[in-house]
């Protein structure tokens, strides 16, 4: 009986650990989060941007496409434009480190917020934490 309980608990911990590792990946919840943003793109963010948080950010968006890739502050960036919003994932390897949602301003700037990834110490659903910090970007 004790041996069966030990095996069951060990398997549960392995499954929980494996789930937490894949939860914050670009190909896991990251892709699902980006895919959920379905509006047609109403802006183009191609170019170099100055961010108040992440310094220079270089974004590439093909004309008419909603997909965005880039680099900034040592991170790879993957995102989508949905309507007049930019959804960005900052990744290190395949792990999502930050999520950002930025709205187009009337002056061509982008303003919104970013949040850190959900850590193994914080249980719950979601890709990034509910607490967010402001973020502002202007095109260079």
C-alpha positions in Angstrom: 0.0 0.0 0.0 2.8 2.4 1.0 4.7 1.6 -2.2 1.7 2.2 -4.4 1.0 5.6 -2.7 4.7 6.5 -3.2 4.6 5.7 -6.9 1.3 7.5 -7.4 2.7 10.7 -5.6 6.0 10.5 -7.6 4.1 10.2 -10.9 1.8 13.1 -9.9 4.8 15.4 -9.2 6.5 14.4 -12.5 3.3 15.2 -14.4 2.9 18.5 -12.5 6.5 19.5 -13.2 6.3 18.6 -16.9 3.1 20.6 -17.3 4.6 23.7 -15.6 7.6 23.5 -17.9 5.5 23.5 -21.1 3.0 26.0 -19.9 5.1 29.1 -20.6 6.6 28.1 -24.0 6.3 29.8 -27.3 4.8 26.7 -28.9 2.5 26.0 -26.0 0.4 28.7 -24.4 2.3 31.4 -26.2 1.0 30.3 -29.6 -2.5 29.9 -28.2 -2.5 33.4 -26.8 -1.4 34.9 -30.1 -3.8 32.8 -32.1 -6.7 34.1 -29.9 -6.2 37.6 -31.3 -8.1 37.4 -34.5 -8.9 40.9 -35.8 -7.5 41.9 -39.2 -4.4 44.1 -38.8 -5.2 47.9 -38.9 -1.6 49.1 -38.5 1.9 48.2 -39.5 4.6 48.2 -36.8 7.6 47.4 -39.0 10.7 49.3 -38.0 12.8 50.3 -35.0 11.0 51.5 -31.9 12.3 53.1 -28.7 10.7 51.5 -25.6 10.8 53.1 -22.2 11.3 49.7 -20.7 13.2 47.5 -23.2 15.2 50.3 -25.1 15.5 49.7 -28.8 13.1 47.1 -30.3 13.4 46.0 -33.9 10.1 44.7 -35.4 9.5 43.1 -38.8 5.9 42.9 -40.2 5.3 42.2 -43.8 2.8 44.5 -45.6 -0.7 43.1 -45.0 0.4 40.5 -42.6 -0.6 40.3 -38.9 2.6 38.3 -37.9 5.4 40.2 -36.2 8.9 39.0 -35.3 11.8 41.0 -33.9 14.5 41.4 -31.3 15.0 43.7 -28.4 16.8 43.8 -25.0 18.3 40.4 -25.6 15.0 38.7 -26.3 13.5 37.3 -29.4 10.1 38.8 -30.1 7.1 37.0 -31.6 3.7 38.7 -32.0 0.6 39.6 -33.9 -1.2 42.8 -34.8 -4.9 42.5 -34.2 -6.8 45.6 -35.1 -4.9 48.5 -33.6 -3.3 46.4 -30.9 0.1 44.7 -30.9 0.5 41.5 -28.9 4.1 40.6 -28.2 5.9 37.7 -26.5 9.5 38.2 -25.3 11.2 34.9 -25.4 14.5 33.4 -24.3 15.0 30.2 -26.2 11.5 28.7 -26.3 10.5 30.1 -22.9 8.1 33.1 -22.7 9.6 35.7 -20.3 7.2 38.7 -20.8 3.9 39.4 -22.5 3.0 42.8 -23.8 -0.2 44.4 -25.2 0.2 47.8 -26.8 -2.5 50.0 -28.3 -1.9 52.4 -31.2 -1.9 56.1 -30.1 -3.2 58.9 -32.2 0.4 60.2 -32.6 1.7 56.8 -33.9 3.1 55.7 -30.6 2.2 52.4 -28.9 1.1 52.4 -25.3 0.0 49.6 -23.0 1.4 47.2 -20.5 3.7 44.2 -20.1 3.8 41.5 -17.5 6.2 38.8 -16.4 5.6 35.1 -17.1 3.8 32.9 -14.6 6.4 31.1 -12.5 6.3 27.7 -10.9 5.9 29.4 -7.6 2.6 31.0 -8.7 0.0 28.3 -9.5 -2.9 29.0 -11.8 -3.8 29.3 -15.4 -2.4 31.7 -17.9 0.8 32.6 -19.6 1.7 35.8 -17.8 0.9 37.2 -14.4 -2.2 39.4 -14.0 -0.1 42.2 -12.5 1.2 44.4 -15.3 3.4 47.5 -15.6 3.0 50.3 -18.1 5.0 50.3 -21.4 5.3 53.1 -24.0 7.0 52.9 -27.5 7.8 55.5 -30.1 9.0 54.9 -33.6 12.5 56.0 -34.4 
